[in-house]
Amino acid sequence: MNPQGPLAFTVESLAQESLRFQSKLRAGLDTLHQVEDIGYGATAREEVWRDGKVVLYRFRGERAATAKVPLLIVYALVNRPYMVDLQADKSIVRGLLERGEDVYILDWGYPDRSDRYLELEDYIQRYIGGAIDHLCHEYRMDAVNLLGICQGGAFSLCYTALNPAKVRNLITMVTPVDFHTGDNMLANWTRGLDVDLFVDTLGNVPADVMNWCYLTLKPWRLFVQKYVGMVDVLDDRKALEDFLRMEKWIFDSPDQAGEAFRQFVKQFYQGNGFIKGGIDIGGRSVDLRNVDMPVLNIYAEQDHLVPPDSSRALADLVGTDDYSEVSFKGGHIGIYVSSRAQREVPGAIHDWLAQRSR
């Protein structure tokens, strides 16, 4: 007879676990008193260009950049871009700077009601285009390197297809391309959305609505499991600060400009425009065959937001003969903050760019 029963626990083991839990909670009260306001960003940066709320920053590393061509990072609209520079030991940006890259990033800011009618053309041609024009002018060159991440990768593909002469090398990371793969839960939900009614009713899309949608893709993991697991780090100040910093990023989400949201859902999530055609940016059609420069596509093997098949579809669409893929063993967030990511991702980007700068 098994003394632990079919569920493999005893009264004594339950009592011990309860005591351990109480001890962690008591220690957590002391630890929380030591935790100050949780900051983010490991790297010094300076503003170099601005258009309204959108700001272009240059990162300043501990060593001078050796790369001759600047690298512009374009992040998604739905979260803040400091995920790529979250803290000293979790910073893709820092890894790139240490390898001599000259790194810039676009910060979209926080849209308000005055931005209700911003369109995809504004984000792609006006903001990304304006930042690239600024860099080309400052460096006295015709084209820069572009790194687009998630939705920012989709924007970067559109910009590059419309302005191929302005992009020397294109890197996409966890970027959705085929929005109608069977394992794309978010796309399946969005396909049935009456986005006209949604935007006409709300105007800008509230950040809380977007966060709720993302969290409910993995309700057990994101609503319960991670907070139960937090108990294990309550007596570890650094681990607790890391947890709280990640939570701050998750819930520090901007509202979405209504018109741009409407266009993105219709043309990408519902229309699957990269695959089927029909992406219109300011009256111009996006054709990925115009992407004729070197392309590096990095995807995450356990990505629940951008499944690998969604990202790998890019290979058959671009016009370049110099196309490379890198698979990362992790998820959509792990590709920025895991220890594996710090070892692998900046090096892969730098080495690929270095081979094309000779």
N, C-alpha and C positions, 0 to 999 in steps of 0.2 A: 504494500500500500504506500502510495506517495504521500508523505506527511505534508507536502505543500499543496496538494489538491491539484485539480486540472488547470488552475490559473497560475500555478507556480509561485504562490506567496503564502506566508503564514501570518498569524496574529502578531508574532514577534517581529517579523520583517516589516509589517505595516507600521508598528509602533516605532521602530528604528527610523523608518523613512519619515514619519511625522516629526520626530525629534530633529532629524537633519534639516527638514524643511523650515521648522521654527528657528533653528540656529542660523540658517541662511538669511531668513527675514530679519532677525535681530542684527546680524552683521550688516545687512543692507541698509538699515537705518543709519548706522555709523558711516558707511561708505558714501551714501547720498549727501550727507552733511559736508563731505570733503570735496564733492564734485561741484565745480564752478560752472559758469555758462559755457556750454559746449560750442567751441568754434569749429571752423572748417577751413580748408585750404592750407597746404603745406608750403606753398611757393609764393615768393613776392611777385607782384604783377603791377603793371601800370597801364592806365587808359591811354590809348593812342588814337582813337577815332570814335566818333559817336554819331548816331542818327536817331534822334528822339530818345526812346528808352533803350535802344539797342547799342551796346558798347563792345568795341574791340579792345581786348587786353593783350599785352605782351608779357609773357612770363620771364622772370629774371632768375636764372640758375646761379649756382656757385661758381661756374666756369663759363667762359665766353663761348658762344656758339661757334662751331666750326662749319656747320652746314651753310652752303651758299644760297640755298633757296628756302624761304620761310615755309613753315607748316601751319596751316590754319585748321583748327578743330571746329566743327559745326555739330552741335549737340541737338537733341530733340527739344520740342517746345514744352513737353508735358512735365518735365522735371528740370531742376536747376543744374547747370553744367559743372558745378564743382565736384560731381561724382568722380571726374577724372583726376582730381587733385584733392581728395578727401582729407588725407592726413599724411604725415611724413612717410609712414611705412605702407601706405596704400595710395599711391599716386602714379598713374600712368605718365602724367606730365613730367614729374620729377625724373622718372626713368628715361624719358626722351631727352630731357635737358642734360642729364649726366652723360649721354652718348653724343652730345654736341648738336642736337637739333635746335632750331630757332622756332619756338612754339608760340602761337597766338590762339586765342579762343574768342568766339562770339558769345556774348551774354545777351539773351533776348529780353531780359527784364521781366516786369510784371504787367501784362496788358490790363487796361482798365476800360471803362465804357467809351472813352474816346478812340479806342482801337477796334471797336466793334466791326468796322467795315474793312479792316486790313485783309488783303487777299494773299493767296499763295505767291502771286507775282511780287508783292511787297517783300515777303520773306526771302524769296529766292533771288530775284533780280535786283531789288533795291538794297536789301541788307547784306546778303552774301556777296552780291555783285559789288556793292559799295565798299565792303571791307577788302575784297580782292583788288579792286581798283586802287585803293589806298596803298596796299602793300606793293603792288606793281610800281606805283609812282615812287614810293619811298626807296625801293630796292633797285629801281631803274631796270626792271625786267618785264617781260611780256606775260609771264605765267608763274603761278605758285603751286606748291603742293597742298592738296586738300584731303583732310581726314573727316569723313562724315560718319556720325554715330547714330544708330537706330533711326528715328524719323529724320534726324539731321543727315543721315546717309541717303535717304530717299530725296531730300532736298538737294544734296550735293550731286546726286545723279542727274537730277533735272537741270541744275545749273550747268553742269559739265556738258550735258547733251546740247544745251542751247548756246553755250559759250566755250567750245572745246579749246580754242586758242588760249584761253586764260588759265587752263589747268595743265601743269606739267606732268604730275603723277597723282592718281586718285586712289585713296584708300577708303574702303567702306568697312564698317565694323558693326556686327549684329544688326544689319540693315535689311528690312523687309523688301522683297522684290516681287515675288509671287504671293499675292495676298489671299489666294484661294486654295492653298494647300489644305488637305483634310484635317491636319492636326493643329490648325491655327484657330484656337478657341475664340480669341478676340475678334478675328475677322468673321467667324461664323456668327457671332452675336451681332456685329455691326451691320452685316449684310441686310438684316431685316429692319434696321432702324429707319424711321421716318425722320431723316435728318433735317428736312425743311421745317417740319412742325417743331422739332427739338430746338433748332436755332432761332426760329421766329418767336418761339415762346420765351426762351431764356436770354437771348442776345448773346453775350459771351457765355461760354460753358464754364460753370464753376469748377474750381480745382477739386472740391470735395466729391463731386460727381465722378470725375475722372479717377480719383484715388479709389473710390468704392468699386468701380469697374475692375481695376487692376487687382485689388485685394481679393475680390470674389472669384478670380480665376483659380486661386489656391486657398480656399477659405480655411481649411484645417491648418495648413502650414503658416499662413500669414495672420490669422486671427487668434489662434490658440497655441500652437506648438512653439512658436518663437518666444512667446511671453512666459510660457511654462519653463522653457529652457533658460530664460533670463535669470531665473532663481539661482542657477548654478554659478553665475558670475557676480552675484550681489556683493560678495566679499572681496572682489578683485576690482580695484578702482579703475585701472587701465581698461580692462575688459568691459566694465560697465560704461565707461566713457565712449569706447568704440561702439557699443550697442546704441547708446543714446545719440551719437553722431549720425549713425545710419538712420535711426528713426527720424531725426530732424530732417535729413535729406528727403526721406520718403514723403513726409507730410509738408515739406516746403515746396508746394507745387503752385505754379502760376495758373490763373484762369486762362482759357483758350479764346483767342479772338474769334468771334462767331463765324464770320464769313470765310475765313481761312479754314476753320474746322469743317464747315459745310463742304467746301471744295475738296478737302483732303479725304473725307469719308466717301464722298460720291466718286471721285476719280480714282482713288487708290483702293480703299477697302471694298467698296461696292463694285466699281468698274474694273478693278484689277488692271489699271491702265498701262503698267509697264509690260504686261503680257499681251493684253488685247488691244492696246492703243487707246487713244482718247484723252490723254493727259494734256490739258491746255493751260499754259502759263502765259497770261497776258496776250492771248490771241496767237501764240506760237505753240506748235505741237512738239512734244518731247519724243525723240527717237533715239533710243540707246545705241543704235548703230553709229551715231556720231561720237560716241565715247571711244576715241581711237588712240588715246594715250595709255601708258602702262596702268594696270588696275590690280590692286591687291584687295582681296575680299576675305575678311576675318569673321568667322561665325562661331557660335558657342554650341557645343554638342547637346547640352541639356537646357537649351533656351526654351521657356514656355511662352514667351511673348513673340519671339521671332524664330520659329522652328528652322532647323538647318536647311530643309528643302526650300523654304521660302527664300533664304539668302542665296543658296547655291544656284538658284535659277538664273542669276546674273550672268553666269558663264556663257550661256547660249544667246545672250541678248546684246552684249557690247560688241563694238566694231573692232576692238584692238586684237592684235595677235599676241600681245604681252599681258596675259591674264594669269594671276596666281591666286591660290586659295590657302588659307591657314585655318585649321580647325582647332578650337580651344576646348579642353576637357573641363567644362564648367557651365554655369548658367548665365543668364542675361546680366545679373549684377556681379557675379563672381569674376567676370572678365575684366572688371575694373579694380576690384578690391581684394581678391584672394592673393595669397602668397604666391601661388602658381602664376597668376597674371603678372605680378611684378617681375618675376623671373623671365617670363616668355614673351609677353605682348610688346613692351617697348623695344626689346631686342629684335623681334621679328620685323617691326615697322622700320627701325633704323637700318638694319641690314638690307632690307629690300630697297629702301630709298638709296642707300649708299651704292648699291650695284648699278643704279640707274643715273648716278651723278658723275660717272666717269666719262 
